[in-house]
Amino acid sequence: MHINCHTHFSFKYGTLSPEELILECIEYGIHEIALTDIHSTAAYIEVFRYLKNEYAHYPLKVIPGIEFRKQEQLIYIGIARNNQGFEELNAFLSYYNRNDLPLQSRPRFTDNVAVIYLMQTAPENLRTNEFIGVKPEELNRLKYQHHRFLKEKLLALTPVTFKNKTGFNMHRLLRAIQQNQLLSRLDKKIQAQPNEFMKPKAILLQNYQGFEFMLEQSRKLIDESHFEIQFGQSKNKRSLLGSAIEDWQYFETEARKGFKNRYGKQNAVLTERFEREMEIIRQKDFTAYYLITYDMIQFAQSKDFPHVGRGSGANSMIAYCLGITNVDPIDLDLYFERFLNPSRTSPPDFDIDFSWQHRDEVIQYMFDKHNAHHTCLLGTHTTMKSRMMLREIAKVFGLPKTEIDKLAENPNYGKKDNYLQKVLHYTQHMVAKEFPANISIHAGGLLITEQPIYAFTATEMPPKGFPVSHFDMYSAEDIGIYKYDILSQRGLGHIQDTIKIVEENQGKKIDPRKIHTKVLEKDPVIKNLIKNGNTMGCFYVESPAMRMLLAKLQCEDYITLVAASSIIRPGVSQSGMMRTYIERHHSNGNYESIHPIMDELMKETYGVMVYQEDVIRVAHHFGGLTLSEADILRRGMSGKYRSRKEFEKVENQYFKNCREKGYDEKVIQRVWFEISSFSGFSFAKGHSASFAVESYESLFLKAHYPIEFMVGVINNFGGFYKTEFYIHEARKAGAEIINPCVNKSNYLTRIEGKKIYLGFIHIKDLEKKLAENIQIERENNGFFKSIEDFKIRLPIKKDQLFILIRIGAFNSFNKPYKHLLWKAYSLYLKKKETNNVNLFEEEPINYSLPEMKTTALENSFNELMILGYPTCNPYILINSQITPNAYAVELKNKINEKVHLIGYMITIKRTSTKNGEPMYFGTFHDCYENTFDTVHFPKITAKYPFRGKGFYSIIGKVVLDYSYPLLEVEFMEKQGWLNPDYL
């Protein structure tokens, strides 16, 4: 038995995965272990799941615990003698993490926890639950100190950290990476002993010859400990109001009230769907899950926080009635079984988006409402990726940066050098093992448990300020803890801020969130924006790929936009089904069908699988799987589920059923290809529908209040593009862009009429406190009257004042900025003194300066250097004599022609061919600031690479892809900026 086993969740220390640890036990005939990762409880659920499923045949008893360290040195090990002891250990570690305190040298646990010290750190008088662990190499020392220790307190301590010599080498590399230290200089005190691998009982007896009683006492400790873990039973909070009866009465009342508000008069179809959902929710005991989410939504509404309910929860009529979602599942024929079916064991999944400005307040409410000791954010584990791992390993091997860069760019570079081959070997080995690098935070998962959260996990306290579980979503689901997804996005901020800006600037009270989507989709201005892909700034539809897709589809309606939101996802697009959908969309029904059942199941999408529920439909109705099996199939396409036996069983059942049904083998294989290629990366239809609703709300604002909308986008800092291009969009919409002004600008960007005053936040090198205080001082004490007045009221460093002058922040004083610079210099000159008497009481004020004109070009250069971009058309700054022979608006008329354009780079996207070769898509502005898109195939990518921001001379052939022109690049060369020194 081994009572100090580590997995790779002892971050940057252990090298065994949970499964590998079990396999080591099987190989060496070990039947009792204590799993004691360093300050981590992330592995235990995965270990127990393997023992319940894949390795149920092997009798292995595992007791969880935690190894505690201070300054990289082990101080004691805590082993849970029962579930209460595990909760105690988790609460103990969480307390110190939460309060950022050093660990106690001697903790006071109850007898539910066994504490094991090292010989050199053991206290004099041990409590009943305290022991001393003795390693084999310490036995000789024990012979001379035996009088210090009671025999019954001594345990055999045989740590397990790696599998073999290769594992030891990986361990040392991980330690060097953790310490940011050269491998050759790694202190042996902070690394494991080379013998910390699993050993069979015979070797353990040999190592403890004469001290076999220690092995027996270690075995006895584990035998007398008992830890249970129940899989599949919900451990979520069971009630919102205190009892199931009270919950149901309140739930039913609110749901029926919401039904009346949403639908008004009843009819048979609506009533049947409502009652069916209510009955399944009652049967599956999901009432509290709904109510906790509903309570959160009510809190948000009381604070006027906008939200979007999405995910498969949008398939539920009850969620729509309660206001959790705003998509009518009846109107869109959303597949209820994707959301909830009688065979489903896990609760429905509600993804709730809040504005990034409000999310933390909502999370804080949930912690306060449901008790912080029963609540935590869901953790996740970042893994060591290939490129990063190669650089880290090369660094600890001592390679110079130039060598590391060459190796990172081209791994083949290292094949001729034995030393570099070692770097590549260990990189490949470690990446293949998917070592977790550290605990991170799931995008939005929140856990609320009936028992204290410490019954299941210890928690970390990241800088974010909310505790985070040690295990991830897969382990949480395994033991029946189901997350509430509380997410944040910038799109909601765009909308809410724009509504306020329109009211302030135009005196109009508008709210597209209160306009039904059916009304918005008929708006001719919105139709035109979507059809032409003129969607920059609009939630989820502004990326170049999405703009192109909308234009190819000639999208003009909500249903098509919903489909586009899902087919743009990696699985659908990369499998070729996006292309198939576009072709069939334009085919007027004339296309080659895979199978009539597929056409019947997916009439709306021309027989193409577009949404996640399509997997369930096809697997159930075409493949003959039960709804439960179909849902396993859908979930199994992503992440860790793919490797599980339950998924393999369902996959085999699909093929068996299809062959029994007599389908052609080519059809069976084709349908399976469609299922397996995309489901983990597509959206549920309700999810896409929710996104499309928000897209329409953004489109309404862009269509009718474009300047205010762009200010809203700029102030939320979360769009696909950089601020520069939203400024350009505003200018194209008729706005006058004015640089930060001390008497007009705020910290954030603001608008007056059609004048947009950029906020001080956009000045790169301006100190944040100064940027904030300019607005505060002006609001408290009035406008600034002069540069001297500004300096007196806001003490400012010379370099900061010069930045403000050069960007035009004092232009309201009607003096050339060069004069102001001259004046600023004089303000910082020290006055000469003799015998503490000033030679001059003050500077002469009657002096004249030569005329110093400022050109628009100079101002643009100042903007480029201070903001990072010019606020005018950037082509004023190009240094090129090349004259293009075409412009963006002309491309549709030059199909299959070779053209020459000059483009200012907006964004690029790197992708790969099926063979893994790199290629790019580019988006550019021409000199009229109209957009065009380019495609750069692998040979061109290699020959003419992108060289950063700026202007490019581009030659290529114009191709038409379903009414959308693309430039297939054949030549590209970077053009220069004008040199300001020669102006």
Sequence and secondary structure as in RCSB ss.txt:
>XXXX:A:sequence
MHINCHTHFSFKYGTLSPEELILECIEYGIHEIALTDIHSTAAYIEVFRYLKNEYAHYPLKVIPGIEFRKQEQLI
YIGIARNNQGFEELNAFLSYYNRNDLPLQSRPRFTDNVAVIYLMQTAPENLRTNEFIGVKPEELNRLKYQHHRFL
KEKLLALTPVTFKNKTGFNMHRLLRAIQQNQLLSRLDKKIQAQPNEFMKPKAILLQNYQGFEFMLEQSRKLIDES
HFEIQFGQSKNKRSLLGSAIEDWQYFETEARKGFKNRYGKQNAVLTERFEREMEIIRQKDFTAYYLITYDMIQFA
QSKDFPHVGRGSGANSMIAYCLGITNVDPIDLDLYFERFLNPSRTSPPDFDIDFSWQHRDEVIQYMFDKHNAHHT
CLLGTHTTMKSRMMLREIAKVFGLPKTEIDKLAENPNYGKKDNYLQKVLHYTQHMVAKEFPANISIHAGGLLITE
QPIYAFTATEMPPKGFPVSHFDMYSAEDIGIYKYDILSQRGLGHIQDTIKIVEENQGKKIDPRKIHTKVLEKDPV
IKNLIKNGNTMGCFYVESPAMRMLLAKLQCEDYITLVAASSIIRPGVSQSGMMRTYIERHHSNGNYESIHPIMDE
LMKETYGVMVYQEDVIRVAHHFGGLTLSEADILRRGMSGKYRSRKEFEKVENQYFKNCREKGYDEKVIQRVWFEI
SSFSGFSFAKGHSASFAVESYESLFLKAHYPIEFMVGVINNFGGFYKTEFYIHEARKAGAEIINPCVNKSNYLTR
IEGKKIYLGFIHIKDLEKKLAENIQIERENNGFFKSIEDFKIRLPIKKDQLFILIRIGAFNSFNKPYKHLLWKAY
SLYLKKKETNNVNLFEEEPINYSLPEMKTTALENSFNELMILGYPTCNPYILINSQITPNAYAVELKNKINEKVH
LIGYMITIKRTSTKNGEPMYFGTFHDCYENTFDTVHFPKITAKYPFRGKGFYSIIGKVVLDYSYPLLEVEFMEKQ
GWLNPDYL
>XXXX:A:secstr
 EEEE  TTSTTT    HHHHHHHHHHHT  EEEEEEET  SSHHHHHHHHHTTTTTS  EEEEEEEEEETTEEE
EEEEESSHHHHHHHHHHHHHHHHHT    SS    TTEEEEEEGGG  SS  TTEEEEE GGGHHHHHHHGGGS 
GGGEEE   B  SSHHHHHHHHHHHHHHHT  GGG  GGGS  TT S   HHHHHHHTTT HHHHHHHHHHHHT 
     SSS  B   SSSSHHHHHHHHHHHHHHHHHHHH S  HHHHHHHHHHHHHHHHTT HHHHHHHHHHHHHH
HHTT  EEEEGGGGG HHHHHTTS    TTTTT  HHHH  TT  S    EEEEETTTHHHHHHHHHHHH GGGE
EEEEEEEE  HHHHHHHHHHHTT  HHHHHHHHH GGGGGG HHHHHHHHHHHHHHHTT EEEEEEEEEEEEEBS
S GGGT  EE  TTSS EESS HHHHHHTT   EEEEEESHHHHHHHHHHHHHHHH     GGGS HHHHTT HH
HHHHHHTT  TTSTTT SHHHHHHHHHHT  SHHHHHHHHHHTSHHHHHTTHHHHHHHHHTTTT    S HHHHH
HTGGGTT   SHHHHHHIIIIIT   HHHHHHHHHHTSGGGGGSHHHHHHHHHHHHHHHHHT  HHHHHHHHHHH
HHHGGGS  HHHHHHHHHHHHHHHHHHHH HHHHHHHHHTTT SSS HHHHHHHHHHTT EEE   TTT  SS E
EETTEEE  GGG TTS HHHHHHHHHHHHHH    SHHHHHHHS   HHHHHHHHHHTTTGGG S HHHHHHHHH
HHT    EETTEES SS             HHHHHHHHHHHTSS SS GGGGEE     S  GGGGGG TT EEE
EEEEEEEEEEEE TT  EEEEEEEE TT  EEEEEE HHHHHHS   SSSEEEEEEEEEEETTEEEEEEEEEEEE
EE  GGG 
